[in-house]
Amino acid sequence: MNGRKRIVLVDGYGLAFRAFYGLPQTLSTTQGEPTNATFGFTSMLLDVLRVHRPDYIVISFDVGKTFRHEQFEDYKAHRAPMPEEMQVQMGRIREVIDALNIPVYEAHGFEADDVIGTLSRQASALGLLTLVVTGDSDLLQLVDENVIVILPGAQRFGEYRVYDVDAVIARYGFEPERIPEYKALVGDKSDNIPGVPGIGEKTAKALIQQFPSLEAMYEHVDEITPTRARNAIADNREVAFQSRELATVVRDVPVLLELERCVVADYDREKALALFRTLEFRHLASRLPDSVREEVTPPPAEASQQAVPELVLDDAALRSLAEEIAAAPMIALDVETDGTHPVMSNLVGIAIATAPDRAFYVPVRHASDPVVDITVAQRFLAEPLRSHPKVVTHHGKFDLAVLDRHGFDGITIEFDTMLAAYLLGVNSIGLKDLAFNRLGWEMTSITDLIGTGRSQITMDHVPLDDVAN
């Protein structure tokens, strides 16, 4: 794609249905609120923003019956109602859209496809490149030099198929604008469009390649072979033209594209984060785009209490920390290591909090930064930690196993937040999830520190300031 400005047009229900059926219906918040459709919708939306980096974005939803229902009573008549498990999530999906300040375009009497088709035409007239995100292949008919369609992958959730003109031709064997005529012949079971009885995909493709239009096909109906196909076409003229009309996306709906309403990332990030905390979408929070707004809602009061860790690098600082530990009514303890196995990993550093606003990091093993000799750290800190009556940890079994092996033995844990979360039935009991959902804190992901794959490093090679923070 070239350097033109881009607009994304999202088929709201298309994405929502794909998310609902593509992810387990067991996904829910700790309180039992189902979230598979909401999570999947939000994830796909954020993926599109991250990968394609549009300048503008719009979402459209169907609203009630359309002119197609008036023209053909059985249009989509066989479709089952939206599942109740999905219906209850549509309000949340709308909340996500509102939190991201994405405009919703709808038009009574028309489908979202028609609104998207109209907006794509207006966007082209403005010189924009349009990316249509949908779960419905009907919109492939819009593809041209100014419009690209993105469909979810056929096999795995989170994969996408991108269709330009060449990709549509490769799939169907003809140009995108001929898709309504193709459906006029073969019908569309998903929309209950009848098509011509007896005409299958192979015959339809051959006829479209042979004739430049449906009208030309009927003007030269005597040239159609085999006889069975010729008779089917000749006997179902009205059905064929009606099916084409039903399958054709309308591109003159009375809606007006207002680009100033559609700017990407013109939203209150803290408002979005508050909703993500409610929905327990911690893993999606890091994928939120940076807001273009200068002023946003202040973060929650408790978020401002997050302490800035102090590095402990000499005897004086160790002595002072030991005194704080002894005087503190409760302390929190965590370790950093160069691996994930408590028996095989080396201790890299010890994190200690003595109050909500008092936190410390004692580095004992870092490749290129100054550290405290571990025997010196033991001399100052082992006894205060061992004798403290109220030590709080998260996954303390791991922490104690590592500390015991490095001379900090005999520590007694009074409370473990991971065990507590598990006993309370919390879905996500990881420290980062709990910090985000309960405190509103966005902790740095471990992969942001050590990387992934072949380029992954161990914690003792991460810059000391990054580890401490």
N, C-alpha and C positions, 0 to 999 in steps of 0.2 A: 504494500500500500504506500502511496506517495505521501507528500507532505501536506496535502489538503487538510483543512479542518474536518473533524469527524463528528457525526451525531449517531448515537445508539438509540434505536427504537425497539422497545421490549414488549413482547407479547406476554402480558402479565399472567393470564391463566395458563398459557402454554408452558411457561416456566414453572408455575406453581404445581400443575399436574405432574410434570416431569419430576419435580422434587418429591412430591408425595409418593409416587410409585417407584421412585428410584432409590429411596432410602428407607431403612427399617422403620416401621410404625411404632416401634418400641422407644424411639428417641423421645425423651421428655425431660423436663426440668425436675429438680429434686422434689418440687411440690406436686409433680404429676401432670403438669401441663404438656400436652403433645407438641412436639416442635420439629418433626421431620420435614414437613413441607416448608415451614418458616426458615429452618436452618438451610435446607437445600436451595431455596429461592435466594436467600441472602448470599450464600456461598457462590452461586453461579453469577449473581449480579456483581459481586466484588471481583470475581475472576475476570469478567469482561472489562471492568474498569481498569484493573491492573494490567491485563495483557494488551488491550487495544488502545488504552489511554485516549478515550474520546474527549472532545471539548464540550459536547452537549449530550444530554440524555433525556428520554421521555419514556413513560410506561403507559400502556393502554390496556383496558379491560373491556370485555363484552358487558353490555347492559341490556338484559331482557331480550325479547324477540326482535327479529329484524325483518326487513322487506323480503328476505328470502323465505321466511316462514309464511308470509302472505301469498307469495307466488307459488309455493309448494308446501302443502300442509304437512307432508311427512319429512320435511327437512330436519335432520338430526333427531327425528322423533324416537328413534330406537335407543338413544343414549340414556344410560341410567343417571339418576340424580347424583350430584356431587356427594361423595361419602361424608358422613357426619364428622368423621375424624379429620377430614380436610377442611370442611366448612368452618369448624371452630378455630382454625388457624388463619383464615383469610383476614380477620381483623388484625392479627399480629403482623401479617405481611404488609397490610396497609400502614401499620405503625412504623415498620422498618422503612417503607418508602417515604413516609412523612418525615421521619428522623433524618433521612438523607436529603430531604428537601428536593425530591425528584417529582416534577409535575406529572399528573395523570391526565391523559386526554381520553375522553369518552364521547360517544355520540349515540343518542337514542335512535333506534331503527337500523343501526349499522353494527357490524362486528368490529372487534379490535383490529382484525386483518384489514378492514376497509380504512380505518383511521390511520393505521400504519402505512398503507399504500398511498393515502393522500399526503401524509406528512413526508414520506420519502420523495414524492414528486416535488413538493414545495422545497425540501432540502436541496434537491438537485438543482432547482432553479436558483438557489442561493449559492451554488458552487460547492456544496458540502458533499463529502463522501458519507454515505449512509450504511450503517451496519445494523441489520435487523436480527434481533435475538429472539428465537421462537422455538417451540417444540413441535411445530406443525410445518410439514413440507409444502402446504398450500402456498406459503409465501415465497417459495422459490420462483414463482412467476414474476416477481418484482425485480429479479436480478438483472442488472445491466451494467454499463460502464461506471455508473454512479452508485450502485446498490449492491451490497454483499449480504448474504444471509448466513447466519451462524446457527447451526442445529446441534443439540446435545448428541454425544456419541451413541452409537447403537448398542454398544456392549457394556461400557463402564460409566458409572456416574462421574461427572467431572471432566469427561473427555468431550471434545467439540469437533464438529465438521464444518469447515468454512467453504461456502459455495460462491464462486464467481461464475461468469458466463461459461468458461471452459469446463468447470466442475459440473455444472448442470447438464451441459451437452454430454459429458462423459457418463453421467448417470442415466439420462433418458434417451440420448441419441438425437435430440433436437433442441432448439433454442428455448430459453425460459418462457417467452411470451406465448409459446404453443401449449403450455401445460394445461390451461383451461380446456382447450380442444381435445387434448389427450383424455382428460377426465370426462369430457362430453361423450367419449366413446366407451371408456372402460368403467366409468362411474367412480364413486368414492364411497366405500363402505362406512368410513368413519363419520361422514356427513350425511349418509343415506341418500347420496345423489345417484339416481338409477343408471345413467349411461345407456348405451345401446345393448340390448340383450344379445348374447352370443359373441360379442367382440371382446377378445382378451388383449393382454398387454402387447404380445408380439404383433398381432394384426393391427392394433391401434398405432404402434410405432411405425409400422410399414406404411400405413395410410398417411400419417402425418408427414413422413419423409417424401411420399409420392405427390401429395397435393399441398399447395401453399396456404390453404385455409379450409375451414369447414364448408364455407360457401362453395369453394371450388370443388370440393369433394362431391357435393350434391349436384353441381352443374355437370360433372363428368362421372356420375354414378355408374353409368354403363361400362366404364373402363375398370371398375373395381373387380378384382379377383381375390379369392375364388367366389363361386356363385353364392355360397352360403353367406359370406361376408357382404356381398353386394345386396342380397335380399334383406339382410338385417339392417343395413344402412338405409336402404330405400324405404323400408316399412316403419322406421322410427325417427323420421326427420324432426318432428315436434319435440320428441324426448331428447334428441341430441342437442338441439339448440337451447332448450330449457336447461339441460344439464350444464352446458357451457356457461350460460348466464349465472347459474347458481355457483359455479366454480370460479368465476371471475372476480378478482378483488376490485372493488370500486375505488377510484382514485380522485373523486371530487366530493368527498364528504364535507359538510360545512364546518370545518375546523381550521384554525389558523395557527401556524407554527410561530411561536414567539420565543426567539432564541434567548432573550434576556432572562426568561423564566427557567431555562433548561441548562444553565451552566453547571458543569460537573464540579462537585466538591464545594458548592456554595451552601454549606450546611454547618450546623452547630455540632461539632464533634463530641462535646461532652454530653449533649442530649442523646446522641446515638450510643455513646458508651453506657449511659444509664440504662437504656433499653437493652443493650447487649448483656449487661449485668443481670437484669431481670430474667432474660432468656437463657442465661448461662452460656453465652456464646464467646467465651474467652478466646478460643482459637481463631475466631473471625475478627476480633478487635484489632489485631496487628495488621490486618489487611484493609482496614479503613483508609481511604485516601486522606492526605493532609487537607485540611480545610483552607479555602482561599479567603475566609473571613478573618479580619483582624481582631474582632471582638467576639468572644464566645461566652457561654454560660460558665461562671466560676465552677471549678471542680467541687465535689462534695467536701464538707468540712473535714471529714475523717481522712480524706486523701492527703490533706496538707500535713498530717501528723507523721507521714513516712519519714523516718530518720535518714540522715545522710551519714553513712559509715565513716568512722575515723580509722586511718591506718595506724597500726601499732608496730613500731619499727625499732624501738630501743628500750633499754632497761627502765628508764623513767616512765615511759608510756605503759610498759608491762606492769610496773609497780602500781601505777595509778589505776589501771584496769582491774588488778587484783583487789584493790581496796573498794572499787565500785561494785565488783561482784559480791564481796562480803557484805556490803551495806544494802544491796538491793533486795527487796522482799521477794522478787521473782526474776528469773533470767530466762532468756531464750538462747538456744544453742543450735548451731548448724556447722557442718563441715564441708569443705571442698576437697575433692580427690581427683586423681588422674585416671580414674576408671569407674566402673559401676559395680564391681565385685568387692564386698567389704573386707574380704580376706586377702585379695590380691592387689588392691589399690593402695597407692601411697597418699598420705595426708599432704594436701597442698596448703590448706589454711583453715583457720577456725573463725567463725562468725559468732559474735556474742552481742546480745542486746540486754541492757540493764534497766531500761525504761522505754516507753513508747518513742521517745525522742533521743535515745542514747544507744548508738550501735557502733560496733568495733569489728575490724577485721585484722587477724593476726596471720600474716603470711609466713609459712615455714618452708615452702618449696616452690620457687618461681625461677624460670630459666634465665631471664635477663633483667630482673628487678631485685632490689635489696630485700632481704628476708630476715626473719628472726631465727637464730639457731634454735633447733627444736629442743635441745637440752635446756637452753635458757628459758624458753617458753614453759617447759615442764616445771622448772624451778619456781617460777612466779605464779603459774596458773593452775597447776594440777591440784593442789590442795584446796584452793577456794572453790574450784568446780566440784571436787569430790565431796566437800562438806556442805555444799549448798542444799537446802531442803526443798526448794521449788524450782526445778529445772524443766523448761518446756521445750519440746522438740517437734519436728515433723518427720516421721519415719525414723524415730530415735533408735530403733534396732540397728539400722545401718550405721548411724552416727557413733553409737557406743562401740560397735565392733571395730570401727576404724580407730577411734580414740584409744581403746584398750591396747591395741597393737602398737601404738605410738607413745605409750607412757602416760596417758591420761586415763588411768583405770579407776574403777570404783564409783563412777558418777551414777547417781540415781535419778531416774526420770519421774517427775510427778504427773505430767500431762503430755499427751501426744496428739497433736491436732489431726494427723492423718487417721489415727485410730478413732478419734472422736467423730470425725466426719463419716467414717465407715459405719459406726454404730448408729449414727443418726439417719443413715440411708441416703447420704449425699451421693449423687451420680458421679461427679468428678472430684476425686479426693486429692488430686495433686496440689502441691503448694501454690503453684501459679494460678490454678483454677480457683482455689479458695480465696487467695488474695484479691483476685479480680472480682469474683462474685460477691464476696462479703465485705471487702474494704474499698473496692474501686481502684486497686493498684494494678498497673500494668508492669509486671516483672519482665526483665529481659529474658528472651527465650535462650535456652542452652545452645541451640544451633546458631544463634546470632553471635555467640561467643566462640564456639569451637568449630563451627562450620559443619559440613556434611560430606559424605562420600570420601573420595581419595584425598581431598584437601582438608579433611577434618584433623584438628590438633587436639591435644589434651589440655586440661585446665591449667597446668603449670607453665604452658607456653602462651597463655592469654595475658595481655598487659595487666599489670597489677591494679591500676585504676579501674579498668573495665570489670575485673572480678569483684572488686570491693563495692562497686556501684550496682 
